[in-house]
């Protein structure tokens, strides 16, 4: 099969001018020309153009693409493997960028007004707004949710550092208690569960025992919560749930 420059441009979604330029710099020279001098492209030219466009999409300059494609030691399979690796890497980076934008959007929704540098300094890799959209969907009409938003809107960098430090300290004491083999329904564990509830009350909203029980169930039923909580110590989410439920029973 042979194709005119217009046909090839249509197949590839590029302009005729682009194909002329590729010909002029020797990147994609047509396999033949008509008696009138018109370019005629073969299937092999179409394959090469596909390779060129892959590398262009990955940000390679035309000079480097020419070197990659004209390397006599490279074979088509190796080109495909290289492109697959590069595309996989680019997809991963784009997903990270999309996730960062989503977190920024949710942070604004939740009223967390910190610069990116401040957010990283305070929270590191942990995303405090990962569940913001779900929280709004579940509890957006509640007074607790509105109170949480009001409070979060007032917090600055030092406030978030203080809140996170207190939470980290509580988690560390929970983990230490688990190391001793104490049951989640022990007095010590229930006391820490009560401190966990008071931490929420003191910084976000009035967390009743009923709400606290609901959170406890969410910690183990939603894998995102479980993953974050178990990062403190494997099995912590389930342990925290049992301690919270035991404390609620004790208080009732």
C-alpha positions as CSV (number, residue, x, y, z in Angstrom):
1,X,0.0,0.0,0.0
2,X,1.1,3.6,-0.6
3,X,-0.4,6.7,0.7
4,X,-0.3,10.4,-0.3
5,X,0.9,13.0,2.2
6,X,-2.7,14.0,2.8
7,X,-3.8,10.5,3.5
8,X,-1.0,9.8,5.9
9,X,-1.7,13.1,7.7
10,X,-5.3,12.1,8.1
11,X,-4.4,8.6,9.4
12,X,-2.0,10.0,12.0
13,X,-3.9,13.2,13.0
14,X,-1.1,15.5,12.1
15,X,-0.8,18.3,9.6
16,X,0.6,18.0,6.1
17,X,3.0,20.8,7.0
18,X,4.4,18.6,9.9
19,X,5.0,15.7,7.4
20,X,6.8,18.1,5.1
21,X,9.0,19.2,7.9
22,X,9.8,15.7,9.0
23,X,10.8,15.0,5.4
24,X,13.0,18.1,5.2
25,X,15.0,17.2,8.3
26,X,15.3,13.5,7.3
27,X,13.2,12.2,10.1
28,X,10.5,10.7,7.9
29,X,11.5,10.5,4.3
30,X,8.8,9.0,2.0
31,X,9.7,5.7,0.4
32,X,8.8,7.0,-3.1
33,X,7.8,10.0,-5.2
34,X,5.6,10.2,-8.2
35,X,6.9,11.5,-11.5
36,X,5.5,14.9,-10.5
37,X,7.5,14.8,-7.3
38,X,4.6,14.1,-4.9
39,X,5.4,12.2,-1.8
40,X,4.2,8.6,-1.6
41,X,4.4,6.8,1.8
42,X,4.5,3.0,2.4
43,X,3.3,0.9,5.3
44,X,6.8,1.0,6.7
45,X,6.7,4.8,6.7
46,X,3.4,4.7,8.6
47,X,5.0,2.4,11.2
48,X,7.9,4.9,11.6
49,X,5.5,7.8,11.9
50,X,3.7,6.0,14.7
51,X,7.1,5.5,16.5
52,X,7.8,9.2,16.0
53,X,4.5,10.3,17.4
54,X,4.9,8.0,20.5
55,X,8.2,9.6,21.4
56,X,6.9,13.1,20.7
57,X,4.0,12.4,23.1
58,X,6.6,11.5,25.7
59,X,8.4,14.8,25.2
60,X,11.4,13.7,23.2
61,X,12.9,16.3,20.9
62,X,13.0,15.4,17.2
63,X,16.8,15.1,17.2
64,X,16.8,12.5,19.9
65,X,13.9,10.6,18.1
66,X,16.0,10.4,15.0
67,X,18.9,8.9,16.9
68,X,16.6,6.4,18.6
69,X,14.9,5.2,15.4
70,X,18.0,5.1,13.3
71,X,20.1,3.1,15.8
72,X,21.1,0.0,13.9
73,X,21.4,-2.0,17.2
74,X,17.8,-1.5,18.1
75,X,15.0,-3.7,17.0
76,X,11.2,-3.0,16.7
77,X,10.4,-5.1,19.8
78,X,12.9,-3.1,21.8
79,X,11.4,0.1,20.6
80,X,8.0,-1.1,21.7
81,X,9.3,-2.2,25.1
82,X,11.0,1.1,25.7
83,X,7.9,3.0,24.7
84,X,5.8,0.8,27.0
85,X,8.1,1.5,29.9
86,X,8.1,5.3,29.2
87,X,4.3,5.4,28.9
88,X,3.9,3.4,32.1
89,X,6.1,5.9,33.9
90,X,4.3,8.9,32.4
91,X,0.9,7.4,33.3
92,X,2.1,7.0,36.9
93,X,3.3,10.6,37.1
94,X,0.1,11.9,35.6
95,X,-1.9,9.9,38.2
96,X,0.2,11.5,40.9
97,X,-0.4,14.9,39.5
98,X,-4.2,14.3,39.2
99,X,-4.3,13.0,42.8
100,X,-2.4,16.1,44.0
101,X,-4.9,18.4,42.2
102,X,-7.8,16.4,43.7
103,X,-6.3,16.8,47.2
104,X,-5.9,20.5,46.7
105,X,-9.6,20.8,45.6
106,X,-10.8,18.8,48.6
107,X,-8.5,20.9,50.9
108,X,-10.2,24.0,49.7
109,X,-13.6,22.4,50.2
110,X,-12.7,21.5,53.8
111,X,-11.3,25.0,54.5
112,X,-7.7,23.8,55.0
113,X,-5.9,26.9,53.7
114,X,-2.2,25.9,53.7
115,X,0.4,26.4,51.0
116,X,1.7,23.2,49.4
117,X,4.9,23.6,51.3
118,X,3.1,24.0,54.6
119,X,0.8,21.0,53.8
120,X,3.8,18.8,53.2
121,X,5.6,20.1,56.3
122,X,2.6,19.4,58.5
123,X,1.2,16.2,57.0
124,X,4.0,14.7,54.9
125,X,2.6,11.9,52.7
126,X,-0.6,11.6,54.7
127,X,-3.6,13.2,53.1
128,X,-6.0,14.5,55.7
129,X,-8.6,15.3,53.0
130,X,-8.6,11.9,51.3
131,X,-12.2,11.2,52.4
132,X,-13.5,14.8,52.3
133,X,-15.9,14.1,49.4
134,X,-17.3,11.0,51.0
135,X,-17.6,12.8,54.4
136,X,-19.6,15.5,52.7
137,X,-21.8,13.0,51.0
138,X,-22.5,11.1,54.2
139,X,-22.7,13.9,56.7
140,X,-22.8,17.1,54.7
141,X,-26.2,18.0,56.1
142,X,-25.3,17.5,59.7
143,X,-24.3,20.1,62.3
144,X,-21.2,18.1,63.1
145,X,-20.0,18.4,59.5
146,X,-20.7,22.1,59.4
147,X,-19.0,22.6,62.7
148,X,-15.9,20.7,61.5
149,X,-15.7,23.0,58.4
150,X,-16.0,26.1,60.5
151,X,-13.2,25.0,62.8
152,X,-10.9,23.9,60.0
153,X,-11.3,27.2,58.2
154,X,-9.8,28.9,61.2
155,X,-6.8,26.7,61.6
156,X,-3.3,27.8,60.4
157,X,-0.1,25.9,60.1
158,X,0.7,25.9,63.8
159,X,-2.8,24.7,64.7
160,X,-2.6,21.8,62.3
161,X,0.9,20.9,63.6
162,X,-0.4,20.9,67.2
163,X,-3.5,18.8,66.2
164,X,-1.4,16.3,64.3
165,X,1.2,16.0,67.1
166,X,-1.5,15.2,69.6
167,X,-3.0,12.6,67.2
168,X,0.4,11.0,66.6
169,X,1.1,10.9,70.4
170,X,-2.3,9.2,71.0
171,X,-1.6,6.6,68.2
172,X,1.9,5.9,69.6
173,X,0.4,5.2,73.0
174,X,-2.2,2.9,71.4
175,X,0.5,1.0,69.6
176,X,2.6,0.7,72.8
177,X,-0.5,-0.7,74.6
178,X,-1.0,-3.2,71.8
179,X,2.6,-4.3,72.2
180,X,1.9,-5.3,75.8
181,X,-0.9,-7.6,74.7
182,X,-3.7,-5.7,76.4
183,X,-7.1,-6.5,75.1
184,X,-9.1,-3.7,73.3
185,X,-11.8,-3.9,75.9
186,X,-9.3,-3.4,78.8
187,X,-9.6,-0.3,80.9
188,X,-6.4,1.2,79.4
189,X,-7.6,0.7,75.9
190,X,-11.0,2.1,76.6
191,X,-9.4,5.1,78.2
192,X,-7.4,5.8,75.1
193,X,-10.6,5.3,73.0
194,X,-12.2,8.0,75.1
195,X,-9.2,10.2,74.6
196,X,-9.6,9.6,70.9
197,X,-13.2,10.8,71.0
198,X,-12.2,13.8,73.0
199,X,-9.5,14.6,70.5
200,X,-12.2,14.8,67.8
201,X,-14.5,16.9,70.1
202,X,-11.7,19.3,70.9
203,X,-10.6,20.0,67.4
204,X,-13.3,19.2,64.9
205,X,-16.9,18.6,66.1
206,X,-18.9,17.3,69.0
207,X,-18.4,13.5,68.6
208,X,-21.1,11.7,70.5
209,X,-20.7,8.0,71.4
210,X,-23.1,7.1,68.6
211,X,-21.0,9.0,66.1
212,X,-17.8,7.5,67.5
213,X,-19.3,4.0,67.0
214,X,-20.1,4.9,63.4
215,X,-16.5,6.0,62.9
216,X,-15.2,2.8,64.4
217,X,-17.2,0.7,61.9
218,X,-15.9,2.9,59.0
219,X,-12.3,2.3,60.1
220,X,-12.6,-1.4,59.2
221,X,-15.3,-1.3,56.5
222,X,-13.5,1.2,54.3
223,X,-10.1,0.0,53.1
224,X,-8.8,3.5,52.7
225,X,-9.4,4.2,56.4
226,X,-8.0,0.8,57.3
227,X,-4.9,1.4,55.2
228,X,-4.1,4.7,56.8
229,X,-4.8,3.6,60.4
230,X,-2.9,0.3,60.0
231,X,0.1,2.3,58.9
232,X,0.6,3.1,62.6
233,X,0.7,-0.6,63.4
234,X,-0.7,-3.7,61.6
235,X,-4.1,-4.5,63.0
236,X,-4.5,-1.1,64.6
237,X,-7.8,-0.3,62.8
238,X,-9.5,-3.4,64.1
239,X,-8.1,-2.9,67.6
240,X,-9.2,0.8,67.6
241,X,-12.7,-0.3,66.5
242,X,-13.1,-2.7,69.4
243,X,-11.7,-0.3,71.9
244,X,-14.1,2.4,70.7
245,X,-17.1,0.1,70.9
246,X,-16.1,-1.1,74.3
247,X,-15.8,2.4,75.6
248,X,-19.2,3.4,74.2
249,X,-20.7,0.4,76.0
250,X,-19.0,1.4,79.2
251,X,-20.2,5.0,79.0
252,X,-23.8,3.9,78.3
